[in-house]
C-alpha cells in the first residue's frame, strides 16, 4: 500500500517537466506547439528554476545552449516541426557539445491531430548525430529525462527525447522523486576550440563527435534503456516508444527487445536478439527507421507494409502488422463529422468574410485562423509552415501578372508573426512589389492554449515584461502603410483593402481584437433574428458562426448562449433581419 | 489477461468537460490501487470539435488506447458523439448517454441532417443504454454539471468505493463548485 501512495498520475508532458525539475534543471525554454505545449507550462510552476516561452524554437535552443555552456542543466521543448526551425543550431551544437546537460524534447504528432505534417523526428538523431531516447509512457518519460541529463554531461552532447502525441497526452502512473541540484559551477569559460566553430575547430569537433557517437553506441549495449524480455513463442519483436505498449497489449507473451534509446542502436544486442528468434518483427510508428538501420547491419527481420507508415498505430493496427496483414480498407463513417470551427465571436471570422467577398487569394499561416480554409468560409488558400503566409505572398506577387497579383493577400497571427513572420515582412519590404499583409492580432497564441508572447507584454509566468509594438516592428521593417483596423468592422476592412491592393508599396493591416477566451465572462449583447424579416438567403450562415442555426425552412436562429454580439452576421445580412447586439 | 482490464470511453463536444470526467475517473481508479492509463486528444477540443478520452484500469495496463470493440462502457455527453464512438465498446456494453444534441457545423449550415432516434438505434444494436434526461441536469442549476452527473451514473456500475469517489470528485474542482459537484455526482449514482 505504501508504494501505491507514492504514485501519481501524470501525462507524458507533465512527467517530462517533473523529471527535468528532479534533475536540477535551472532553465526551460521552448515555443508552444501541440502536443508539446504543456511541458513548459508545468515546468514553470516548480521552484528553483526559470521556464520561458521564447520567440521561436531556434531562439529557444540558442538560449539553452548559452545557459548550458555556462554550466546549467537546460530543458528545451518543441513540436516536431519546431525542430526544423531549431535545426541550424542543433547540428553544430552536436559538434560543440555541452557543459551543463541539455535535453531537447521533440514531440511528434503521428496522425496529424494538430499539425501540418507527420514527420518522423528520429531522422534528426541520425542526421545530427545525436543520441535519442524514446519513452513509451509517463513513467519512462520521467526517468529518461533524468537519465538524459546524465548522458548529455557524460558524453558532452545534447540529448534528444522524442515524444509522440499519445505519450504526451496519455496519463499513466509515475513514481515522483526529489530534486537533486547539479554540481556543475556556473561560469563561462574561454574555450574557442570547443565553442567557436570556425572551420579549423569545426573539423576537430566533427572528429570528436564521431568518437562520442562510437562511445554512445557502446553505451547503448549496456544501458538499461534497452532491454530484452524473454518470451514463449518463436517470434521476437523489436519496438520502441508507444508501439511497445500496443505490442504488449496484443502479444503479451512474445519475446521483446524494447529500445529506450533509438539512436545510436545497440548493434550487438540486436544481432544476439535476432539470432535467437525464428522470426523478428519490427514494430514502429511512422517511418521504417529502425527497420532500415537494422537491415543495414545485415539482419533478417520483418518490417511493416508501407501503408503502416501513414498515421498513428493502435493495438488493432499493431495486431495486423504482427500477423502480416494488409491494412483493412477504411470504412467511411456514416456519422456526421464534427469538425473544429472558429468560435462564435472569433475576431478572425469578419476578416475572412471580407476576404471571401472580395474573392481574394489568401496565403495563410499556422494558427486558429487556418480553420478559415474549411467550408463555409473557404477563404484561406495556403498553409505551409510558420511565417510562410507572408513570404509566399511575396513569391506569388513577384511572378503573377498584375491583375491577379493584386488579388493576393497574406494573413498571419500575432504570435506566428513574432515567431517567424518578421523576417518575411522585411523581405516583402526589401524585395517585394507591394502587397497586403494582415496580422490577425488576437493578443495571444490561441491555438495552443492561449500562451502569452512578446507582443502581449507578459511572459510565461504571467509577469509584465517588455511588449513588442507590432506597428513599430512593421514600420522598422520598412513598411510605411501600417493601419490598425477593428476586425469586426467589415466595411472598414473592405474599404482599406480596396485602397491598398493595387499599390506598389506594401501595406500591413493589423486586425486587432482579443481572442474571445480573453474576454469571456464580460457582458455580452447577443443578437437575434426577426423571423418575419429573414428571407432565408443564408448569407449569415456562410460566415460559419456556430451560434447560427439553420432552421428547416432555411431561416436562421441565433443561439443566445453562444452569441457574443460581435455583429458580423448583422453586417452581412442584407434585409436587416438580425437585431440586438446592445444597439436597441 | 486483458479481461481484468476495464476500459471506459468518454465522448462529447469541446467545452463539455469530457477531459475533467476522464481525469476524475483515472484518479479514482489509481486510489483504488489499480494500474491506470488514460488517453486524451486536445488541441482542437475548445473549438467545438468532437472530444474523445479513454480510461483503462486493472492489475496491469499496457495500451492507453482501447482495442476496437472491447471497451466496457461509453459515457457520452451528446447523442451524436455516442453514435460516433459506439464501435469502441463491446457487444452489449454499457452506454451512458445524455439526451442532448449539439448540432455540428454541417448540420447548422444545412448540409447534413442530425440523426433521429439515436438512442433507439443503440438499444436495437444490443447496448445496455442508460439515458440521462437534460431535465435531470437542468435541475442541478447548470448544464455544466452533466459530466459529473454521468460520472456518477458510471460509478454506480464500477467497483470503486464511495469514499474514494467522494474524495476525487471534490478534489477535482475549485472550492466554490465542490458542493454542487458532490450533489450532481450523488444524483448520478442514485439513478
Interface residues (C-beta under 8 A of the other chain):
Chain A: X1 X4 X7 X8 X9 X34 X35 X113 X114 X137 X165 X166 X169 X170 X171 X172 X173 X245 X246 X248 X249 X250 X252 X314 X315 X316 X319 X333 X335 X336 X337 X338 X339 X340 X341 X342 X343 X368 X371 X375 X376 X447 X448 X517 X538 X541 X544 X546 X548 X549 X550 X554
Chain B: X1 X2 X13 X14 X23 X26 X27 X30 X33 X35 X36 X37 X38 X39 X40 X41 X42 X43 X44 X46 X47 X48 X49 X50 X61 X62 X63 X64 X65 X66 X67 X68 X80 X81 X83 X84 X103 X104 X105 X106 X107 X108 X109 X110 X111 X112 X113 X114 X115
